[in-house]
Amino acid sequence: MTWHGESLVGFDLETTGTEPLEARIVTAAVVEVRGGEVIRQRSWLADPGIRIPAQASAVHGISSERAAADGRPAPEVAAEIAGVLGGYWTRGVPVVAYNAPFDLTLLSAELRRYGLPPLGPVGPVIDPYTIDRAVDRYRRGKRTLEAVCAEYGVVLDAAHEAGADALAAVRVATAIAERHASVAGLTPALLHERQIGWYAEWAADFQKFLRKKGNEDAVIDGIWPLREPAAEPSAR
C-alpha cells in the first residue's frame, strides 16, 4: 500500500498574523486520518498573550476577548502540540501541513519564545502546497488551500477553521497522490527529501522573477519545511 492509504496526520494553525517568527498561535488542530476517515482529532484554543489584530480575527473568527477568556496559556498549548507531532514522527507517521514552513516555523518560534524544548527531528512532512506546485507547475490560478481543494475535488467545509483546514490538507495530499503516480510511488521519507529540492527550486525561480520585474532586493527563503531565525524572536 502506498503512503496515502496509510495513516496521515493533518496539522494547521490559525494565528495572530502572517509573519511566522512574530505571530502567535490562536487555534490549532491535529487530525489523524486513515483511508479518508478521521480516526482522532485534537484541537486547541490559546490565549496568545497579545491582542489579536482585527484582520486576523476576521479570518479565523477568534476575538482577543474570547481567546483571553477561554484560551489556555500559550506555552502549554505550544508544548502539547509539539509533543503530539513529535509522537507521530517517532512512529514514522507523516504530518501533512499546507504551506508547512509557515506552521512549523511559527510553532518552533513559539517554543523558543517560552523557553521550551525545540521540536525534535522533523519529518516526514507532506506539504500539498509544495507538491502541487512541483507536479502541476504551469497551472494558472491561485494556490490557496481553497483553490487547490477545488482543483482536486476536495470539500472544504469551513476555511480557516484549524480542524477543517487540517483535514482538507490531508485529503488534498491524497488526491494529488491519486492523480500523480510519481508522487504516490515515493516513500514518505523520499517524498520529504524531494520537497526540500522542489521548494528551493520554486523559491529561486520566484526570486529571479521578482528581481527581473524590478524588485532587485527581493529575497525568497528557500528552506523547507522549517526555517530557523537569524536571531531570537522577541520576548513576551
TIPAZA-128487 format. One line per field, with one value per atom (N, C-alpha, C): residue number from 1; residue in one letter; atom name; z, x, y. Coordinates in nm, 3 decimals. Example, Ala and Ser with C-alpha at 12.3 -4.5 7.8 and 13.67 -1.06 7.14 Angstrom:
TIPAZA-128487
k <- 1|1|1|2|2|2
r <- A|A|A|S|S|S
a <- N|CA|C|N|CA|C
w <- 0.780|0.780|0.780|0.708|0.714|0.787
u <- 1.319|1.230|1.320|1.285|1.367|1.290
v <- -0.569|-0.450|-0.330|-0.225|-0.106|0.003
This chain:
TIPAZA-128487
k <- 1|1|1|2|2|2|3|3|3|4|4|4|5|5|5|6|6|6|7|7|7|8|8|8|9|9|9|10|10|10|11|11|11|12|12|12|13|13|13|14|14|14|15|15|15|16|16|16|17|17|17|18|18|18|19|19|19|20|20|20|21|21|21|22|22|22|23|23|23|24|24|24|25|25|25|26|26|26|27|27|27|28|28|28|29|29|29|30|30|30|31|31|31|32|32|32|33|33|33|34|34|34|35|35|35|36|36|36|37|37|37|38|38|38|39|39|39|40|40|40|41|41|41|42|42|42|43|43|43|44|44|44|45|45|45|46|46|46|47|47|47|48|48|48|49|49|49|50|50|50|51|51|51|52|52|52|53|53|53|54|54|54|55|55|55|56|56|56|57|57|57|58|58|58|59|59|59|60|60|60|61|61|61|62|62|62|63|63|63|64|64|64|65|65|65|66|66|66|67|67|67|68|68|68|69|69|69|70|70|70|71|71|71|72|72|72|73|73|73|74|74|74|75|75|75|76|76|76|77|77|77|78|78|78|79|79|79|80|80|80|81|81|81|82|82|82|83|83|83|84|84|84|85|85|85|86|86|86|87|87|87|88|88|88|89|89|89|90|90|90|91|91|91|92|92|92|93|93|93|94|94|94|95|95|95|96|96|96|97|97|97|98|98|98|99|99|99|100|100|100|101|101|101|102|102|102|103|103|103|104|104|104|105|105|105|106|106|106|107|107|107|108|108|108|109|109|109|110|110|110|111|111|111|112|112|112|113|113|113|114|114|114|115|115|115|116|116|116|117|117|117|118|118|118|119|119|119|120|120|120|121|121|121|122|122|122|123|123|123|124|124|124|125|125|125|126|126|126|127|127|127|128|128|128|129|129|129|130|130|130|131|131|131|132|132|132|133|133|133|134|134|134|135|135|135|136|136|136|137|137|137|138|138|138|139|139|139|140|140|140|141|141|141|142|142|142|143|143|143|144|144|144|145|145|145|146|146|146|147|147|147|148|148|148|149|149|149|150|150|150|151|151|151|152|152|152|153|153|153|154|154|154|155|155|155|156|156|156|157|157|157|158|158|158|159|159|159|160|160|160|161|161|161|162|162|162|163|163|163|164|164|164|165|165|165|166|166|166|167|167|167|168|168|168|169|169|169|170|170|170|171|171|171|172|172|172|173|173|173|174|174|174|175|175|175|176|176|176|177|177|177|178|178|178|179|179|179|180|180|180|181|181|181|182|182|182|183|183|183|184|184|184|185|185|185|186|186|186|187|187|187|188|188|188|189|189|189|190|190|190|191|191|191|192|192|192|193|193|193|194|194|194|195|195|195|196|196|196|197|197|197|198|198|198|199|199|199|200|200|200|201|201|201|202|202|202|203|203|203|204|204|204|205|205|205|206|206|206|207|207|207|208|208|208|209|209|209|210|210|210|211|211|211|212|212|212|213|213|213|214|214|214|215|215|215|216|216|216|217|217|217|218|218|218|219|219|219|220|220|220|221|221|221|222|222|222|223|223|223|224|224|224|225|225|225|226|226|226|227|227|227|228|228|228|229|229|229|230|230|230|231|231|231|232|232|232|233|233|233|234|234|234|235|235|235|236|236|236
r <- M|M|M|T|T|T|W|W|W|H|H|H|G|G|G|E|E|E|S|S|S|L|L|L|V|V|V|G|G|G|F|F|F|D|D|D|L|L|L|E|E|E|T|T|T|T|T|T|G|G|G|T|T|T|E|E|E|P|P|P|L|L|L|E|E|E|A|A|A|R|R|R|I|I|I|V|V|V|T|T|T|A|A|A|A|A|A|V|V|V|V|V|V|E|E|E|V|V|V|R|R|R|G|G|G|G|G|G|E|E|E|V|V|V|I|I|I|R|R|R|Q|Q|Q|R|R|R|S|S|S|W|W|W|L|L|L|A|A|A|D|D|D|P|P|P|G|G|G|I|I|I|R|R|R|I|I|I|P|P|P|A|A|A|Q|Q|Q|A|A|A|S|S|S|A|A|A|V|V|V|H|H|H|G|G|G|I|I|I|S|S|S|S|S|S|E|E|E|R|R|R|A|A|A|A|A|A|A|A|A|D|D|D|G|G|G|R|R|R|P|P|P|A|A|A|P|P|P|E|E|E|V|V|V|A|A|A|A|A|A|E|E|E|I|I|I|A|A|A|G|G|G|V|V|V|L|L|L|G|G|G|G|G|G|Y|Y|Y|W|W|W|T|T|T|R|R|R|G|G|G|V|V|V|P|P|P|V|V|V|V|V|V|A|A|A|Y|Y|Y|N|N|N|A|A|A|P|P|P|F|F|F|D|D|D|L|L|L|T|T|T|L|L|L|L|L|L|S|S|S|A|A|A|E|E|E|L|L|L|R|R|R|R|R|R|Y|Y|Y|G|G|G|L|L|L|P|P|P|P|P|P|L|L|L|G|G|G|P|P|P|V|V|V|G|G|G|P|P|P|V|V|V|I|I|I|D|D|D|P|P|P|Y|Y|Y|T|T|T|I|I|I|D|D|D|R|R|R|A|A|A|V|V|V|D|D|D|R|R|R|Y|Y|Y|R|R|R|R|R|R|G|G|G|K|K|K|R|R|R|T|T|T|L|L|L|E|E|E|A|A|A|V|V|V|C|C|C|A|A|A|E|E|E|Y|Y|Y|G|G|G|V|V|V|V|V|V|L|L|L|D|D|D|A|A|A|A|A|A|H|H|H|E|E|E|A|A|A|G|G|G|A|A|A|D|D|D|A|A|A|L|L|L|A|A|A|A|A|A|V|V|V|R|R|R|V|V|V|A|A|A|T|T|T|A|A|A|I|I|I|A|A|A|E|E|E|R|R|R|H|H|H|A|A|A|S|S|S|V|V|V|A|A|A|G|G|G|L|L|L|T|T|T|P|P|P|A|A|A|L|L|L|L|L|L|H|H|H|E|E|E|R|R|R|Q|Q|Q|I|I|I|G|G|G|W|W|W|Y|Y|Y|A|A|A|E|E|E|W|W|W|A|A|A|A|A|A|D|D|D|F|F|F|Q|Q|Q|K|K|K|F|F|F|L|L|L|R|R|R|K|K|K|K|K|K|G|G|G|N|N|N|E|E|E|D|D|D|A|A|A|V|V|V|I|I|I|D|D|D|G|G|G|I|I|I|W|W|W|P|P|P|L|L|L|R|R|R|E|E|E|P|P|P|A|A|A|A|A|A|E|E|E|P|P|P|S|S|S|A|A|A|R|R|R
a <- N|CA|C|N|CA|C|N|CA|C|N|CA|C|N|CA|C|N|CA|C|N|CA|C|N|CA|C|N|CA|C|N|CA|C|N|CA|C|N|CA|C|N|CA|C|N|CA|C|N|CA|C|N|CA|C|N|CA|C|N|CA|C|N|CA|C|N|CA|C|N|CA|C|N|CA|C|N|CA|C|N|CA|C|N|CA|C|N|CA|C|N|CA|C|N|CA|C|N|CA|C|N|CA|C|N|CA|C|N|CA|C|N|CA|C|N|CA|C|N|CA|C|N|CA|C|N|CA|C|N|CA|C|N|CA|C|N|CA|C|N|CA|C|N|CA|C|N|CA|C|N|CA|C|N|CA|C|N|CA|C|N|CA|C|N|CA|C|N|CA|C|N|CA|C|N|CA|C|N|CA|C|N|CA|C|N|CA|C|N|CA|C|N|CA|C|N|CA|C|N|CA|C|N|CA|C|N|CA|C|N|CA|C|N|CA|C|N|CA|C|N|CA|C|N|CA|C|N|CA|C|N|CA|C|N|CA|C|N|CA|C|N|CA|C|N|CA|C|N|CA|C|N|CA|C|N|CA|C|N|CA|C|N|CA|C|N|CA|C|N|CA|C|N|CA|C|N|CA|C|N|CA|C|N|CA|C|N|CA|C|N|CA|C|N|CA|C|N|CA|C|N|CA|C|N|CA|C|N|CA|C|N|CA|C|N|CA|C|N|CA|C|N|CA|C|N|CA|C|N|CA|C|N|CA|C|N|CA|C|N|CA|C|N|CA|C|N|CA|C|N|CA|C|N|CA|C|N|CA|C|N|CA|C|N|CA|C|N|CA|C|N|CA|C|N|CA|C|N|CA|C|N|CA|C|N|CA|C|N|CA|C|N|CA|C|N|CA|C|N|CA|C|N|CA|C|N|CA|C|N|CA|C|N|CA|C|N|CA|C|N|CA|C|N|CA|C|N|CA|C|N|CA|C|N|CA|C|N|CA|C|N|CA|C|N|CA|C|N|CA|C|N|CA|C|N|CA|C|N|CA|C|N|CA|C|N|CA|C|N|CA|C|N|CA|C|N|CA|C|N|CA|C|N|CA|C|N|CA|C|N|CA|C|N|CA|C|N|CA|C|N|CA|C|N|CA|C|N|CA|C|N|CA|C|N|CA|C|N|CA|C|N|CA|C|N|CA|C|N|CA|C|N|CA|C|N|CA|C|N|CA|C|N|CA|C|N|CA|C|N|CA|C|N|CA|C|N|CA|C|N|CA|C|N|CA|C|N|CA|C|N|CA|C|N|CA|C|N|CA|C|N|CA|C|N|CA|C|N|CA|C|N|CA|C|N|CA|C|N|CA|C|N|CA|C|N|CA|C|N|CA|C|N|CA|C|N|CA|C|N|CA|C|N|CA|C|N|CA|C|N|CA|C|N|CA|C|N|CA|C|N|CA|C|N|CA|C|N|CA|C|N|CA|C|N|CA|C|N|CA|C|N|CA|C|N|CA|C|N|CA|C|N|CA|C|N|CA|C|N|CA|C|N|CA|C|N|CA|C|N|CA|C|N|CA|C|N|CA|C|N|CA|C|N|CA|C|N|CA|C|N|CA|C|N|CA|C|N|CA|C|N|CA|C|N|CA|C|N|CA|C|N|CA|C|N|CA|C|N|CA|C|N|CA|C|N|CA|C|N|CA|C|N|CA|C|N|CA|C|N|CA|C|N|CA|C|N|CA|C|N|CA|C|N|CA|C|N|CA|C|N|CA|C|N|CA|C|N|CA|C|N|CA|C|N|CA|C|N|CA|C|N|CA|C|N|CA|C|N|CA|C|N|CA|C|N|CA|C|N|CA|C|N|CA|C
w <- 0.000|0.000|0.000|-0.082|-0.087|0.033|0.053|0.176|0.194|0.085|0.103|0.146|0.151|0.205|0.351|0.405|0.545|0.629|0.758|0.847|0.807|0.806|0.782|0.889|0.925|1.031|0.978|0.972|0.929|1.045|1.015|1.116|1.061|1.142|1.099|1.219|1.199|1.297|1.241|1.327|1.298|1.397|1.353|1.427|1.433|1.497|1.509|1.388|1.298|1.185|1.084|0.989|0.876|0.878|0.976|0.988|1.092|1.048|1.139|1.258|1.247|1.360|1.462|1.427|1.517|1.561|1.475|1.505|1.617|1.680|1.791|1.755|1.818|1.797|1.861|1.787|1.842|1.853|1.742|1.745|1.670|1.699|1.634|1.629|1.533|1.523|1.468|1.520|1.469|1.445|1.320|1.280|1.218|1.280|1.224|1.133|1.013|0.909|0.853|0.831|0.764|0.668|0.543|0.443|0.422|0.443|0.423|0.541|0.646|0.762|0.882|0.958|1.078|1.188|1.239|1.349|1.482|1.493|1.614|1.579|1.664|1.641|1.774|1.776|1.891|1.846|1.928|1.894|2.016|1.992|2.099|2.070|2.177|2.172|2.273|2.226|2.311|2.340|2.455|2.484|2.439|2.328|2.274|2.357|2.453|2.536|2.475|2.354|2.288|2.224|2.187|2.119|1.980|1.940|1.806|1.712|1.610|1.518|1.455|1.426|1.368|1.237|1.159|1.031|1.052|1.156|1.185|1.237|1.327|1.379|1.267|1.168|1.056|0.976|0.977|0.902|0.979|1.104|1.177|1.279|1.305|1.388|1.538|1.581|1.724|1.766|1.861|1.910|2.025|2.054|2.168|2.297|2.309|2.430|2.450|2.342|2.355|2.388|2.321|2.347|2.491|2.543|2.681|2.781|2.749|2.843|2.839|2.720|2.704|2.665|2.622|2.575|2.689|2.660|2.756|2.740|2.842|2.831|2.708|2.635|2.510|2.528|2.635|2.650|2.661|2.732|2.745|2.610|2.534|2.403|2.310|2.304|2.214|2.252|2.381|2.425|2.391|2.408|2.378|2.228|2.147|2.001|1.960|2.009|1.975|2.019|2.136|2.185|2.100|2.057|1.973|1.838|1.775|1.645|1.659|1.763|1.785|1.803|1.870|1.888|1.756|1.667|1.536|1.457|1.457|1.383|1.438|1.569|1.628|1.575|1.549|1.495|1.344|1.280|1.136|1.060|1.129|1.064|1.002|0.873|0.811|0.865|0.881|0.919|0.793|0.763|0.644|0.687|0.629|0.660|0.530|0.504|0.382|0.402|0.321|0.339|0.472|0.484|0.608|0.667|0.588|0.651|0.740|0.710|0.796|0.931|0.931|1.056|1.143|1.082|1.161|1.212|1.132|1.177|1.290|1.279|1.384|1.514|1.504|1.624|1.687|1.605|1.657|1.726|1.668|1.728|1.862|1.872|1.999|2.106|2.071|2.168|2.217|2.126|2.163|2.249|2.214|2.285|2.433|2.462|2.600|2.666|2.606|2.667|2.675|2.582|2.580|2.492|2.510|2.424|2.278|2.188|2.045|1.989|1.872|1.801|1.781|1.800|1.777|1.628|1.588|1.444|1.370|1.272|1.200|1.072|1.061|0.938|0.963|0.866|0.735|0.738|0.656|0.636|0.492|0.474|0.340|0.327|0.229|0.210|0.073|0.068|-0.061|-0.143|-0.077|-0.146|-0.230|-0.168|-0.236|-0.344|-0.313|-0.410|-0.532|-0.507|-0.620|-0.713|-0.659|-0.744|-0.828|-0.772|-0.844|-0.954|-0.927|-1.024|-1.128|-1.100|-1.194|-1.201|-1.241|-1.231|-1.310|-1.424|-1.514|-1.507|-1.411|-1.396|-1.351|-1.417|-1.381|-1.260|-1.198|-1.086|-0.952|-0.849|-0.714|-0.663|-0.560|-0.495|-0.347|-0.313|-0.176|-0.149|-0.021|0.011|-0.053|-0.048|-0.109|-0.258|-0.327|-0.472|-0.506|-0.430|-0.459|-0.423|-0.318|-0.289|-0.407|-0.466|-0.582|-0.699|-0.720|-0.829|-0.815|-0.692|-0.670|-0.619|-0.619|-0.581|-0.434|-0.350|-0.205|-0.143|-0.059|0.008|0.129|0.135|0.250|0.321|0.434|0.500|0.560|0.621|0.692|0.683|0.577|0.558|0.676|0.716|0.825|0.962|0.969|1.098|1.100|1.205|1.202|1.173|1.235|1.211|1.068|1.011|0.873|0.777|0.801|0.713|0.722|0.843|0.860|0.787|0.798|0.729|0.578|0.531|0.388|0.333|0.410|0.364|0.341|0.433|0.415|0.290|0.272|0.157|0.026|0.025|-0.096|-0.123|-0.019|-0.037|-0.098|-0.048|-0.100|-0.247|-0.277|-0.414|-0.511|-0.467|-0.552|-0.581|-0.477|-0.496|-0.591|-0.581|-0.670|-0.813|-0.835|-0.970|-1.028|-0.942|-0.987|-0.929|-1.011|-0.965|-0.922|-0.980|-0.943|-0.799|-0.748|-0.608|-0.519|-0.560|-0.480|-0.462|-0.562|-0.558|-0.469|-0.417|-0.328|-0.185|-0.111|0.032|0.098|0.217|0.284|0.305|0.339|0.361|0.233|0.122|-0.004|-0.053|-0.031|-0.068|0.011|0.138|0.220|0.157|0.118|0.058|-0.075|-0.154|-0.283|-0.262|-0.159|-0.134|-0.095|-0.029|0.002|-0.127|-0.225|-0.353|-0.432|-0.433|-0.507|-0.453|-0.322|-0.262|-0.292|-0.281|-0.310|-0.455|-0.546|-0.688|-0.712|-0.651|-0.665|-0.610|-0.492|-0.431|-0.518|-0.575|-0.661|-0.786|-0.845|-0.965|-0.934|-0.821|-0.785|-0.752|-0.684|-0.655|-0.784|-0.877|-1.006|-1.079|-1.073|-1.139|-1.077|-0.944|-0.878|-0.912|-0.916|-0.947|-1.092|-1.178|-1.320|-1.337|-1.248|-1.254|-1.189|-1.136|-1.081|-0.933|-0.863|-0.719|-0.698|-0.714|-0.717|-0.583|-0.475|-0.342|-0.294|-0.379|-0.338|-0.294|-0.180|-0.130|-0.089|-0.146|-0.113|-0.043|0.080|0.158|0.099|0.066|0.003|0.098|0.229|0.326|0.351|0.349|0.374|0.456|0.556|0.597|0.719|0.773|0.899|0.886|0.904|0.896|1.036|1.054|1.182|1.175|1.281|1.277|1.283|1.228|1.240|1.381|1.451|1.590|1.666|1.798|1.881|1.852|1.846|1.831|1.955|1.942|2.054|2.170|2.290|2.412|2.434|2.528|2.558|2.602
u <- 0.084|0.000|0.088|0.054|0.131|0.097|0.180|0.169|0.032|-0.036|-0.162|-0.277|-0.253|-0.351|-0.327|-0.215|-0.181|-0.225|-0.194|-0.229|-0.154|-0.226|-0.170|-0.225|-0.146|-0.187|-0.187|-0.304|-0.314|-0.284|-0.217|-0.179|-0.204|-0.269|-0.293|-0.297|-0.247|-0.254|-0.334|-0.412|-0.467|-0.401|-0.364|-0.267|-0.305|-0.216|-0.237|-0.187|-0.115|-0.058|0.005|0.075|0.128|0.280|0.346|0.491|0.521|0.572|0.581|0.675|0.773|0.863|0.807|0.699|0.641|0.500|0.422|0.282|0.273|0.157|0.131|0.017|0.018|-0.088|-0.217|-0.328|-0.461|-0.538|-0.549|-0.609|-0.518|-0.535|-0.455|-0.536|-0.502|-0.567|-0.468|-0.478|-0.406|-0.510|-0.521|-0.626|-0.562|-0.584|-0.532|-0.637|-0.593|-0.684|-0.627|-0.716|-0.676|-0.788|-0.750|-0.849|-0.954|-0.917|-1.010|-1.098|-1.091|-1.177|-1.096|-1.158|-1.093|-1.093|-0.976|-0.962|-0.967|-0.892|-0.894|-0.854|-0.896|-0.866|-0.843|-0.744|-0.719|-0.719|-0.774|-0.777|-0.745|-0.697|-0.654|-0.701|-0.735|-0.756|-0.660|-0.574|-0.471|-0.502|-0.458|-0.451|-0.313|-0.302|-0.169|-0.090|-0.155|-0.083|-0.070|-0.122|-0.125|-0.262|-0.296|-0.424|-0.418|-0.527|-0.538|-0.583|-0.506|-0.546|-0.682|-0.754|-0.888|-0.883|-0.775|-0.765|-0.757|-0.684|-0.671|-0.802|-0.868|-0.997|-1.099|-1.092|-1.185|-1.165|-1.043|-1.013|-1.060|-1.019|-1.049|-1.161|-1.210|-1.329|-1.305|-1.179|-1.149|-1.108|-1.181|-1.150|-1.050|-0.988|-0.898|-0.971|-1.095|-1.172|-1.201|-1.238|-1.265|-1.138|-1.028|-0.902|-0.857|-0.874|-0.832|-0.922|-1.051|-1.145|-1.141|-1.129|-1.144|-1.016|-0.915|-0.793|-0.703|-0.626|-0.528|-0.397|-0.311|-0.183|-0.104|-0.051|0.020|0.134|0.216|0.324|0.272|0.162|0.105|0.060|-0.008|-0.058|0.057|0.159|0.272|0.341|0.361|0.428|0.346|0.216|0.131|0.131|0.120|0.121|0.253|0.363|0.494|0.504|0.450|0.455|0.373|0.256|0.170|0.237|0.286|0.353|0.476|0.555|0.674|0.641|0.530|0.488|0.458|0.392|0.363|0.492|0.581|0.706|0.790|0.789|0.863|0.813|0.682|0.622|0.632|0.689|0.703|0.580|0.482|0.359|0.381|0.354|0.373|0.276|0.325|0.242|0.220|0.093|0.056|0.023|0.092|0.067|0.071|-0.033|-0.040|0.043|0.148|0.249|0.321|0.382|0.445|0.544|0.624|0.720|0.654|0.531|0.464|0.430|0.354|0.306|0.419|0.513|0.621|0.719|0.746|0.834|0.770|0.641|0.571|0.569|0.539|0.540|0.678|0.781|0.917|0.951|0.907|0.933|0.861|0.740|0.667|0.740|0.788|0.863|0.986|1.055|1.174|1.136|1.027|0.982|0.959|0.907|0.873|0.977|1.092|1.199|1.169|1.091|1.053|1.148|1.153|1.239|1.199|1.295|1.264|1.195|1.139|1.087|1.200|1.167|1.267|1.289|1.346|1.363|1.230|1.229|1.106|1.097|0.991|0.969|0.932|0.864|0.835|0.720|0.735|0.632|0.585|0.455|0.395|0.323|0.363|0.310|0.242|0.109|0.040|0.065|0.089|0.118|0.245|0.349|0.477|0.469|0.402|0.392|0.311|0.198|0.112|0.187|0.263|0.340|0.443|0.497|0.601|0.542|0.429|0.376|0.284|0.236|0.147|0.192|0.317|0.386|0.319|0.264|0.216|0.066|-0.002|-0.145|-0.168|-0.258|-0.289|-0.381|-0.385|-0.476|-0.407|-0.484|-0.431|-0.394|-0.309|-0.271|-0.309|-0.410|-0.461|-0.519|-0.539|-0.598|-0.736|-0.815|-0.947|-0.939|-0.847|-0.835|-0.787|-0.692|-0.638|-0.740|-0.819|-0.929|-1.024|-1.057|-1.146|-1.084|-0.955|-0.886|-0.893|-0.880|-0.875|-1.007|-1.111|-1.242|-1.256|-1.186|-1.192|-1.286|-1.377|-1.470|-1.401|-1.403|-1.350|-1.469|-1.506|-1.631|-1.627|-1.514|-1.507|-1.364|-1.335|-1.199|-1.156|-1.030|-0.967|-1.017|-1.085|-1.105|-1.000|-0.919|-0.798|-0.828|-0.932|-0.962|-1.003|-1.084|-1.128|-1.011|-0.924|-0.809|-0.712|-0.691|-0.601|-0.652|-0.782|-0.842|-0.836|-0.866|-0.862|-0.721|-0.619|-0.481|-0.450|-0.496|-0.475|-0.546|-0.667|-0.743|-0.687|-0.633|-0.566|-0.440|-0.362|-0.241|-0.276|-0.383|-0.428|-0.471|-0.545|-0.592|-0.476|-0.374|-0.257|-0.190|-0.175|-0.113|-0.195|-0.327|-0.412|-0.402|-0.377|-0.365|-0.226|-0.124|0.015|0.086|0.099|0.163|0.306|0.372|0.511|0.523|0.418|0.416|0.375|0.272|0.225|0.331|0.418|0.518|0.638|0.649|0.761|0.730|0.832|0.814|0.798|0.736|0.727|0.863|0.964|1.097|1.154|1.137|1.189|1.107|0.976|0.892|0.933|0.964|1.013|1.138|1.231|1.355|1.329|1.238|1.207|1.148|1.065|1.003|1.106|1.212|1.319|1.374|1.399|1.450|1.347|1.222|1.117|1.095|1.094|1.070|1.185|1.307|1.424|1.422|1.384|1.377|1.271|1.153|1.047|1.093|1.156|1.198|1.299|1.393|1.494|1.429|1.335|1.267|1.183|1.114|1.029|1.113|1.224|1.314|1.367|1.405|1.455|1.347|1.224|1.113|1.092|1.091|1.070|1.181|1.304|1.415|1.408|1.365|1.350|1.243|1.142|1.033|1.069|1.192|1.235|1.261|1.222|1.248|1.385|1.489|1.625|1.671|1.604|1.642|1.558|1.472|1.383|1.463|1.424|1.486|1.374|1.370|1.271|1.343|1.306|1.370|1.334|1.435|1.413|1.421|1.418|1.429|1.291|1.286|1.163|1.202|1.123|0.993|0.997|1.117|1.128|1.241|1.210|1.310|1.353|1.482|1.535|1.563|1.530|1.550|1.698|1.730|1.867|1.895|1.788|1.802|1.680|1.687|1.577|1.455|1.334|1.213|1.195|1.124|1.108|1.040|1.080|1.024|0.883|0.813|0.678|0.671
v <- -0.119|0.000|0.125|0.224|0.348|0.437|0.541|0.620|0.684|0.718|0.790|0.698|0.569|0.477|0.442|0.490|0.467|0.587|0.583|0.693|0.820|0.930|1.061|1.156|1.254|1.347|1.489|1.551|1.689|1.782|1.892|1.991|2.131|2.215|2.352|2.445|2.567|2.673|2.789|2.854|2.987|3.082|3.200|3.280|3.427|3.504|3.648|3.726|3.662|3.735|3.643|3.702|3.627|3.613|3.669|3.655|3.546|3.430|3.316|3.335|3.423|3.443|3.542|3.609|3.708|3.672|3.606|3.574|3.472|3.468|3.376|3.280|3.166|3.066|3.114|3.103|3.127|2.996|2.925|2.791|2.695|2.568|2.465|2.337|2.253|2.122|2.020|1.899|1.783|1.675|1.630|1.537|1.413|1.298|1.173|1.111|1.076|1.025|0.896|0.802|0.677|0.637|0.614|0.577|0.684|0.809|0.919|0.950|0.867|0.885|0.936|1.024|1.077|0.972|0.941|0.845|0.917|1.025|1.107|1.249|1.342|1.483|1.552|1.639|1.723|1.868|1.956|2.097|2.180|2.300|2.390|2.532|2.603|2.747|2.807|2.897|2.957|3.102|3.147|3.289|3.334|3.407|3.437|3.538|3.602|3.697|3.835|3.854|3.983|3.999|4.120|4.140|4.079|4.019|3.962|4.073|4.105|4.212|4.182|4.290|4.273|4.196|4.217|4.146|3.995|3.953|3.811|3.754|3.828|3.782|3.766|3.855|3.847|3.720|3.666|3.544|3.422|3.408|3.283|3.295|3.416|3.430|3.433|3.437|3.437|3.578|3.635|3.769|3.762|3.874|3.883|3.848|3.895|3.872|3.723|3.656|3.512|3.435|3.469|3.399|3.417|3.540|3.567|3.495|3.486|3.424|3.272|3.216|3.071|2.999|3.074|3.010|2.964|2.863|2.812|2.888|2.887|2.957|2.911|3.006|2.975|2.875|2.887|2.788|2.645|2.624|2.489|2.438|2.524|2.484|2.447|2.533|2.506|2.376|2.354|2.232|2.108|2.114|1.998|1.967|2.071|2.049|1.983|2.037|1.981|1.836|1.805|1.668|1.573|1.618|1.534|1.509|1.614|1.596|1.507|1.531|1.451|1.304|1.276|1.138|1.070|1.140|1.082|1.061|1.159|1.144|1.029|1.010|0.899|0.766|0.759|0.637|0.629|0.732|0.732|0.774|0.835|0.878|1.016|1.035|1.166|1.270|1.391|1.505|1.589|1.615|1.692|1.834|1.931|2.072|2.151|2.226|2.307|2.433|2.448|2.552|2.530|2.415|2.371|2.471|2.543|2.635|2.740|2.778|2.875|2.812|2.703|2.645|2.591|2.521|2.461|2.567|2.667|2.774|2.853|2.879|2.953|2.872|2.743|2.659|2.657|2.643|2.642|2.773|2.885|3.016|3.031|2.977|2.981|2.901|2.785|2.704|2.780|2.842|2.920|3.040|3.104|3.224|3.193|3.076|3.041|2.952|2.939|2.861|2.713|2.661|2.520|2.440|2.308|2.227|2.242|2.242|2.259|2.135|2.151|2.034|1.934|1.807|1.703|1.685|1.575|1.551|1.568|1.654|1.689|1.607|1.530|1.456|1.310|1.250|1.309|1.409|1.513|1.615|1.606|1.620|1.623|1.755|1.834|1.969|1.976|1.965|1.965|2.091|2.202|2.328|2.314|2.263|2.245|2.137|2.028|1.918|1.960|2.027|2.068|2.162|2.255|2.347|2.272|2.164|2.089|2.002|1.937|1.841|1.905|2.027|2.096|2.242|2.258|2.387|2.498|2.467|2.572|2.595|2.530|2.555|2.699|2.765|2.904|2.909|3.024|3.044|3.040|3.067|3.073|2.934|2.934|2.808|2.810|2.889|2.884|2.746|2.715|2.585|2.572|2.679|2.674|2.644|2.712|2.694|2.554|2.504|2.370|2.262|2.285|2.192|2.184|2.299|2.300|2.224|2.242|2.174|2.022|1.972|1.828|1.769|1.849|1.798|1.765|1.839|1.818|1.920|1.873|1.962|2.025|2.158|2.231|2.293|2.235|2.273|2.413|2.450|2.578|2.630|2.703|2.753|2.838|2.823|2.896|2.854|2.740|2.671|2.563|2.558|2.476|2.329|2.273|2.133|2.106|2.195|2.178|2.191|2.288|2.307|2.190|2.138|2.024|1.901|1.875|1.761|1.781|1.901|1.928|1.909|1.949|1.930|1.783|1.698|1.554|1.504|1.546|1.497|1.549|1.671|1.721|1.640|1.612|1.531|1.395|1.334|1.206|1.218|1.324|1.344|1.366|1.439|1.459|1.325|1.242|1.111|1.024|1.034|0.954|1.001|1.128|1.182|1.162|1.162|1.158|1.036|0.933|0.810|0.832|0.932|0.959|1.006|1.067|1.110|0.993|0.921|0.808|0.702|0.686|0.581|0.607|0.728|0.760|0.717|0.683|0.663|0.800|0.808|0.937|1.004|0.925|0.983|1.041|0.970|1.020|1.139|1.136|1.249|1.373|1.355|1.466|1.527|1.443|1.493|1.563|1.509|1.572|1.711|1.726|1.856|1.962|1.922|2.016|2.077|1.991|2.038|2.116|2.068|2.138|2.278|2.291|2.422|2.517|2.467|2.551|2.598|2.509|2.546|2.651|2.633|2.734|2.869|2.869|2.994|3.067|2.993|3.054|3.113|3.040|3.090|3.214|3.212|3.325|3.448|3.427|3.538|3.600|3.514|3.562|3.642|3.593|3.663|3.801|3.809|3.937|4.037|3.988|4.078|4.125|4.037|4.074|4.181|4.176|4.273|4.406|4.417|4.544|4.548|4.441|4.435|4.370|4.450|4.396|4.341|4.380|4.333|4.215|4.163|4.054|3.932|3.875|3.752|3.657|3.540|3.438|3.323|3.300|3.194|3.058|2.980|2.851|2.732|2.759|2.650|2.588|2.458|2.381|2.259|2.215|2.267|2.357|2.385|2.460|2.560|2.687|2.792|2.832|2.842|2.886|3.036|3.111|3.257|3.292|3.407|3.458|3.505|3.545|3.589|3.540|3.549|3.505|3.591|3.530|3.610|3.697|3.807|3.899|3.830|3.867|3.807|3.857|3.793|3.832|3.978
